[in-house]
Amino acid sequence: VIIIKNFFLYIKCLSMSQLTDKYFDVKKAGQLVYYFLSKAGERKGNITKLRLAKWLYLAERNSYKEFGEPMIGDRLAAMRHGPATSELVAIIEGKSRKFDANIYKDIISVVRENGHQYVKLVPECPYKSIDDLDRFSEAEIELLNSIWNEYGRWSAVRLENHLHDTKFFPEWNWKEGDGTNWIDIETILRVVGFSQDDIGPMVDNILAFSLVDDDNYSIQ
């Protein structure tokens, strides 16, 4: 009996689904970064990479919760500093292995001041207002607004502590000594409230869509 149970657990693990870079909408991801930095700019605030990363994750997670699908198609990961949108964070940090480190040079710059790294909009940014974010639907902008209204004034430390609370974010399964623990699509759909019966077809629908025309590799 134990062997059978372990076998089915092994099969279940093999069946967990992940998004790859072909699902990642790099232009929309850049616009998502713009959204939060633009909102923060209205308050004249300096935004650390950590603080921005938390807002980005909340956006992607809440898209699964509200719409049953990702917002930017990023691969989610549990890391030391909390759950994250892995590829977008890697691009911002200049560590992406799949996208040019300067792909967002016309949107943001990362500067180090007083021991912290801050992300800022550059003057030549092609987006001048949230109305310019053509990758987003009205419903998605409303969702982002709700996230900003709830979390926009939270500090990086408060956001990090909140996303480390597994009572609210059980998908954060990282422990000391771990590297990157990937968060599969089935898990994120389950923790945001979908039933097991619904999750299978939802995953199939998500994986059926990809940006196969390579438009996801351009921010134009």
N, C-alpha and C positions, 0 to 999 in steps of 0.2 A: 504493500500500500504506500509506504514511504517513497519507494522508487518511482511509482506511478505519479505521485504528487509532485515529486521533484522534476520528473520528465515534463509534466504539463507546465510547471513553473518555468522551466527552461524554454519551452516552446513559446510561452507568453512573452518572455523577455526578448526572444528573437523577433517577435511580431511588433514590437514597439516602433513607432514611426517617427522619423526625423525629417525636417526640412533641409534641403541642400541649397547651395547658392543660386540654383536656377529659379528658386522661388523668391529670392530676395530682391525687392524693388528698391534699387539704390537711389533712384531719384526721389521716390516717396520718403525714403528714410532720411534723405537730406532735408526734405521739406518738414519732416517731423522735428528734426533738430532745430530748424529755423523757428518753428512754432513756439517751442519752449523758450528759446533764447530771446525771441521777440517779446514774449509775454514778460520774461524777466527784465528785459530792457525797459519796459514801461515803469518799472520800479527802480531803475538805475542800479540793479544788483549785479555783482560779480558772481558768476556761476562756475563752480568747480566741476571737473569731469565726473566726479563721483555723484554729485547732486543731479547732474544732467542724466547720467546713466540710470538713476532710479526712476526719473520721470519717463524715460524711454521705455523701461520695462513695464511700468504701470500702464502705459498706452497700449503696448502689445498684448499684455495679459487681459486688460479690460475689453479689448477688441474680441478676444476669444469669448469672454463672458457675455458681451452684448450681442455680437453678431455670429458667434460660432466659427470664427475664422480669424487668421492673423491680420494685422494691419499692414505690416511691411514685409512679412514673410521671412523673418529672421529666425535663426535657430536659437532656441532658448537654452540657457545653461545656468547651473548652480555653481557659483564661485565663492571664493573666500569672503568677498564683500557683498554677497547676496546674489539673488537671481539676476540675470542680465540678458539683453539682446546681444548675442555674442559677436556677430559680424559687424554690426554698427559700432559697437564699443571698440572693436579691434581697429576699424577704420579711423575713428577719432583719435585713438592712441598711436596711429601710424604703424600698427603691427599686423594688418591684414595680409594674408598670404594670397588672397584672391583678387583684391581690388587695389588700385593705385593709392598710395598713401596721400597723394595730393588731390584726390578726386573731389574733395569738398573745399578746395582752396579758395574758390570764388564765393563760398558761403561762410566759412568759419576759419578762425585761427586759434591755436592753442598756445598760451603764453604761461610762463612760470613767474610767479610773483610771491615773495615771502614764503617760499617753501611749498606753495600750492600750485596746481595747474588749473588754469581757468580757460573756459571756452567762450569765445566772443564772436559775434557777427562781424564780418569785414565790411568796410564802406561800400565796396563794389558788389555786394550781394545782389543777385538779380531779383530777389523777392523783397518787395517794399512793404507789403502788408500781408496779413493772413488771407486776404482775398486772392492773392496770387498763387495760393497752394492748390494747383489744378489737379493733383492726384487724389485729393480728399473729397469725399461726399459731404453734404451738409450734416448728415447723421454722424459721420466721423468727427467733424469739427465740433459738434455738440458734445460728443464723448470727451474729446480733448479738453474742451472748456470745463466740463465737470471735474476732470482730473486736476486741472489747474486750480480750480476754485477750492478743491479739497486739500491739495498737496503743494500748491505753489509757494506758500510761505514757510514750508517746513525746511529746516536746515538739513545739510547732508547727513549729519550724525543721526538726527531723528528719523530721516528716511531709511538710513541703513539699519537702524535698530528695528524699525517697523517691518522691513522686508526680511529681517532675520527671525521674526516671530513666526514659528511654524504653525501656530494656531490660526494665523491669517494667511500664511504662505507656506503650506505644507510641501510644496514642490521644491523648496530650498532644502536639499538633502545633503549639503556639504558638511564635512567634518575635517578637523585638523589632520593634515597629511594627504588629503585628497588633492587632485589636480582640478580638472574641469569635469563635472558630472552633468551630462546632457539631460535636459528635461524633454521627454517625448511628448508628442501631440496628445496621445491618449491621456497622459497624466494631467496636462494643463486643462484639458476639457473636463476631466473628472473633478479637479479641485475647484473649478469655477462653477460647478453645479449641474453639469449634464449627466444624464443617466447612462448606464452601461449600454443599454439597448440603442441609445441615440448616437453614442460615440463612434461606433464602427462606420456607419454610413457617413457621418460628418468627416471623419478622417479620409475616407475615400473621396469625398467631394473636394477637400482641401488639396489632396495630392493629385487630383485630376487636373488642377490648374497650375500652370507654371509660365514664366515669362520666356517662352521658347524663342522669341524673335530677337533675343539679345538686347532688348531695350532696357533691361535691368542693369546693363553694364554702362549706361550713359545717364548723365544728369541733365542732358539737354531736352 
